[in-house]
Amino acid sequence: MIEHLIPILVGTLGAATPLVFAGLGELVTEKTGVVNLGVEGMMLIGAIAAFAAAVGTEGNLAVGLIAGAIAGAAASLPFGILTLSLGANQAASGLALTIFGLGLSAFIGQSFVSYSLSGVKPIAIPLLSKIPVLGPVFFNQDIVVYLSFVTFGLVAWTLAKTRLGLILRAVGESPEAAHSIGYPVTAIRYGAVLFGGAMAGIAGAYLSVIYTPLWVQNMTAGRGWIAVALVVFATWKPARLMLGAYLFGGVTILQLHAQGFGVAIPPQFLSALPYLATIVVLVLISRDRKLLQLNLPASLGKPFIAGG
Amino acid sequence: MPLLEPRANPSRVMKWAAPLIAIVLMLLVGAVLFASLHVSPLKAFYVFFIEPLETSNGWSELVLKASPLILIAEGLAPGFRARIYNIGAEGQLLMGAICASGVAIYANGSEAGWVLPAMVIAGAMGGAIWGAIPAWLKTHFNAEETLTTLMLTYIATLFLSWLVSVPWRDPDGSNFPQSIMFSDASLFTLLFDGLRINTSVFITMVAVLIFWVFISRSYTAFQVAVGGEAPAAARYAGFSARKTVWLSLVVSGLTAGIAGAGEVAGPVGQLTLSLSPGYGYAAIIVAWVGRLHPLGIVLSGFLMAMIYIGGDAGQVSLQLPSAITGLFQGLLLFFLLGADAFVNYRLKRRRPHLHKELHEDKPQQTPKAAPEVAT
């Protein structure tokens, strides 16, 4: 039994890693009061940029990840300009970013369709990887999975314990108050949007350079939107976001294994499970309006133009 | 240093100039893009936007593509006015196509006159139900319609994929994931011999008229608009937010479903995986570029159809990547949203103390000037 479980759990972490990065990025963005629905588009742009960079450097992973992060951040910039400097509607601007990202990545990707990368080998952490069950699941993973643990720690610690975290939250709770005591609200929100873009870019890079590792048009297949839903599910708390991401990773992997075990359910129905699960968790969390109100950054979605 | 200051009243001129500015900017970026691909921009624009319209077939294709885009965007616009963001029209279109195809497949061989109307009604119902689910999730569980409509689109795509691979796959179709070709009784009548344009465009024309009347006279339209722009005022006036959500999503699902039926009973002629080139997403842009106005949407629908046709033509005669269509769509919406900022804001003037001598400003604009605390 346990022999079957371990590969499933190992796969769960891999499938969850893009959601962890993209979700943490969006969480920080939303903490400052900005909803960016362009995660899917930024992930795709990150994915193709990383893939192109990795192919160009004969599979250099670090170059790929950095290219993904830079491309993701660059992609978030037009969204930032529209919503933060020009006061545009955040939902519409995010949607524009997703449509643009889909088009741009497909456009660039057309010359990369026939390439493939070799992926990366897992790195076993000495001693820790020898722990039964937990060892092979958590400590025999590829380096980017470890990086996702570190990123989670840093984001959770920064938001909860540091002055920067306090400022980010203050901007999200009351931009007027933050502005009046001298914080550059717009600049801070730009920072959070760029961070969200870079994280989405890394999430896309993980998909195209390590997870698949191929370029396929529209390869994110809704993961960016699931990441946005996860932030709501997590009620803007990093630890719950991790939980949600692993839950979704699990659903994705179970679906693949079920096909392998010859479960007599059409593969399309199994593939629909993550999307169905997204609706279910959204419903479960959103129905508790009080819980949402309590945790929701108060200025979420509302434009703020200093002096406006 | 903020660059913008609010206008006292939204600019009506900018509201209609913004789409034109966006189109010009899109074309400028397009020219740079073409040049970077070593294609002369003038030649590319000719191939994209002029050559396709030199033949009657080109015009037929233009109307055939504009029709579903306009139909879906008309349905989306009232909801967008109320800030109900149905971004899953693509899924509602697919469900409409699926339900219409169900009728065609089970009526296969029948030449009865009821088949086509039944397909259109089934398509409308399929789309409306796919729109009603997020409405129910929103009104009963407070779930964001942006995310639920989109998730339902992925589910509809997978459902379609299963249908055309297993139960509805054409047994003589050499294993391609597609249904049988529909018989004549299941297809809209062609308007001209040799052209693909068919009678389904009349549905779109009627829809435009209905929405135009609905927007310009109807109390419900006012209610939908107020519900979005001033929820508190809407409640005070006794309007129901729930009704707005239901109306917006069911109506947009309905039109998208009819558009889906129009595709399988029209140019596609069967149920396939590739029955829509993203009309449901493109229609969102069409609605915004058309200023959420029933007649504006007609113009922007034709513009979007030209981008589709131009993309196809560019691929055939200039070997440009087909993804260029999606790129243009994204750019258009980006530039539109940017230009839209100037409907409600204007550039801050550099020397505010010269205000009065230089410009005849309305007095209520000055007290809004910012107390400069931080930069």
Contacts between the chains, C-beta under 8 A, distances in Angstrom:
chain1	res1	chain2	res2	distance
A	37	B	146	6.5
A	41	B	330	8.0
A	78	B	334	5.8
A	81	B	338	7.4
A	82	B	334	7.2
A	82	B	337	5.1
A	82	B	338	5.8
A	82	B	341	7.5
A	85	B	3	6.6
A	85	B	4	7.4
A	86	B	4	6.9
A	86	B	337	7.7
A	86	B	338	5.9
A	86	B	341	3.4
A	86	B	345	7.3
A	87	B	4	6.8
A	87	B	341	5.7
A	87	B	344	6.9
A	87	B	345	6.0
A	88	B	337	4.5
A	88	B	338	7.0
A	88	B	340	6.3
A	88	B	341	5.8
A	89	B	337	7.1
A	91	B	85	5.3
A	91	B	146	6.4
A	92	B	85	8.0
A	92	B	288	6.7
A	92	B	333	7.5
A	92	B	337	5.8
A	93	B	334	8.0
A	93	B	337	5.4
A	95	B	85	7.8
A	95	B	87	6.1
A	95	B	284	6.7
A	95	B	333	7.5
A	96	B	330	6.3
A	96	B	333	4.0
A	96	B	334	5.1
A	96	B	337	5.9
A	97	B	330	7.8
A	97	B	334	7.8
A	99	B	281	6.3
A	99	B	285	7.2
A	99	B	326	7.0
A	99	B	329	5.7
A	99	B	330	4.4
A	99	B	333	6.2
A	100	B	327	7.3
A	100	B	329	8.0
A	100	B	330	2.7
A	100	B	331	6.7
A	100	B	333	7.4
A	100	B	334	6.0
A	101	B	330	7.3
A	102	B	326	5.6
A	102	B	330	7.3
A	103	B	323	5.9
A	103	B	324	7.8
A	103	B	325	7.3
A	103	B	326	2.8
A	103	B	327	3.8
A	103	B	328	7.4
A	103	B	329	6.2
A	103	B	330	4.7
A	104	B	326	7.9
A	104	B	327	5.7
A	104	B	330	6.9
A	106	B	321	7.7
A	106	B	323	3.5
A	106	B	326	5.9
A	106	B	327	8.0
A	107	B	321	5.5
A	107	B	323	4.0
A	107	B	324	6.2
A	107	B	326	7.3
A	107	B	327	5.1
A	109	B	323	7.6
A	110	B	321	4.5
A	110	B	322	7.9
A	110	B	323	6.1
A	179	B	373	6.5
A	179	B	374	6.4
A	180	B	373	5.9
A	182	B	373	6.2
A	182	B	374	4.5
A	183	B	374	6.7
A	184	B	374	5.8
A	184	B	375	7.0
A	186	B	2	7.5
A	217	B	323	7.7
A	221	B	154	7.5
A	222	B	150	7.3
A	222	B	151	7.3
A	222	B	154	5.1
A	225	B	147	6.3
A	225	B	150	5.3
A	225	B	151	7.1
A	228	B	147	6.5
A	229	B	144	8.0
A	229	B	147	4.9
A	229	B	151	7.7
A	232	B	144	7.0
A	232	B	147	7.7
A	266	B	162	5.1
A	266	B	166	6.5
A	268	B	158	4.3
A	268	B	159	6.9
A	268	B	161	5.0
A	268	B	162	3.9
A	268	B	165	7.5
A	269	B	158	7.3
A	269	B	162	6.8
A	271	B	158	5.4
A	272	B	154	7.1
A	272	B	155	4.9
A	272	B	158	4.5
A	272	B	159	7.3
A	275	B	151	4.4
A	275	B	152	7.7
A	275	B	154	4.4
A	275	B	155	5.2
A	275	B	158	7.9
A	276	B	151	7.5
A	276	B	155	6.5
A	278	B	147	7.0
A	278	B	151	5.0
A	279	B	137	7.0
A	279	B	143	7.2
A	279	B	147	7.9
A	279	B	148	5.5
A	279	B	151	5.2
A	279	B	152	7.4
A	282	B	137	7.6
A	282	B	141	7.9
A	282	B	143	4.6
A	282	B	144	6.7
A	282	B	147	6.0
A	282	B	148	6.5
A	283	B	137	5.9
A	283	B	141	4.3
A	283	B	143	5.0
A	286	B	141	5.5
A	286	B	142	4.3
A	286	B	143	4.5
A	286	B	144	7.0
A	287	B	140	7.7
A	287	B	141	4.2
A	287	B	142	6.0
A	287	B	143	7.8
A	289	B	142	5.7
A	292	B	142	7.4
A	305	B	2	5.9
A	305	B	4	6.1
A	305	B	6	7.7
A	305	B	345	7.4
A	306	B	2	4.8
A	306	B	370	6.5
A	306	B	374	7.7
A	307	B	2	5.0
A	307	B	5	7.0
A	307	B	369	7.3
A	307	B	370	2.4
A	307	B	371	7.7
A	307	B	372	7.3
A	308	B	2	7.1
A	308	B	4	7.3
A	308	B	5	7.1
A	308	B	6	5.5
A	308	B	345	7.7
A	308	B	368	7.9
A	308	B	370	7.5
